Amino acid sequence: MPPHAVTRLKFVESSTLCLAGAAVLPGRWNFSTSGSPFPAPLEEFGYDQVSLNSEIHETQFQHSISVLMGLNEDSLLKPMRQMGGQSATGEDLGGWYNYDPNYDWHTFDAGFAPGATYGQWVSALARAYAISGSEELRKKVLRLNRLYAETMSDGFYEKNRFPAYCYDKLVCGLIDSHRWAGDPDALAILQRTTDMALRHIPERAVEQGQSWRPGTDESYTWDESYTISENLFIAYQRGAGDRYKELGVRYLHDSFFDPLAAGENALSTRHAYSHVNSLSSAMQAYLTVGSEKHLHAAKNGFDMLMAQSFATGGWGPDERLRATDSPEVAASLANTHSSFKTPCGAYAHFKLTRYLLRVFRDPQYGDSMEKVMYNTILGQSPYNRTEGPSIIPTTTLKEKRFIRTIAGLAAQVHSHRSRPITESIRIFTMPRVCS
């Protein structure tokens, strides 16, 4: 280890750095430590404040961005334009990303979630710009946002099984464009996006499997409105207006969070990735409006998750969470190859552990993040066009085959054991459509 390197453990344990990190939360976060047993959360490093000294991470990052930069913009926007009744040129990207008006939901094949990852990809490019400073990346972000603004339509939401999911990812892309790429129009486009989306998503969080759209089939109950508060709170923090704080509170999934806050395991049988991801909304409720109930829900939920995790750090075999001490986790080792939804699960895991580390300053969260990083996401094979035309996962009735996608969603990881603090601060995962 270089003589001046700082390990993660030393960094977190350092009271000097902790106090420095606690002193600088912006006032607009509306966070108060008055009466709270916890000090103000540690701040995160900006993407431009760290360097990456790891060949494997850098290779994954560069590969992800090179593929994303090479995608045809008409192809990216094609599903949205088709669903809005607009002229739609460009090659189909394939897989779930395609729009097929005659799609059969029983197949889970091409056409399942058209256009769903567009916002994630814009987010990835904005964060990549913050890391690299490449003007080519910034121009791509601004161009995609303006093309999207010309394309948005009610039809995209009306014909979509995942209107809340798609809205959430578009919010993410736009607020990251504003924060990391300095897009002067991003928040205005966000306002238009929100006005339109609110006409087509439920008024409050709806649990997966509950019907809320009359005249639709079962697949329309699989949306994830209970995950969207996190990015709404962040939009408020980044200056989008009080509307987004109010929306963040409205969409908190309290029928899930209340029992978790009380120490009851409410995880059993729930969809794994999306409910772990929703715990980041609970953390943002604490960071934004000071709700300790939601902080307890997130912490307890994470503890319950760790009690049903594999040695690799993965969790959620067959995409389902389990009850406390359930024998199903061990049994799954012999019964299924679907042990952990790596891209989506790692993304949710990184965010949650990052929030918990900031608040509790406990190195166990860094350890957990590190375990998932090395044992799951860094083993993700790079996208290879020769494997087939699709860049989005497809599924047959017999077998799920997750074809590698190409988006990079950065997660800021606060150092790791026996390595310089500058190493692996930002990890680019390669998430597919996380549904």
Beta strands, then each sheet from edge to edge (+ up, - down):
strand 1: 394-395
strand 2: 400-401
strand 3: 409-412
strand 4: 426-429
sheet 1: 1+ 2-
sheet 2: 3+ 4-
end
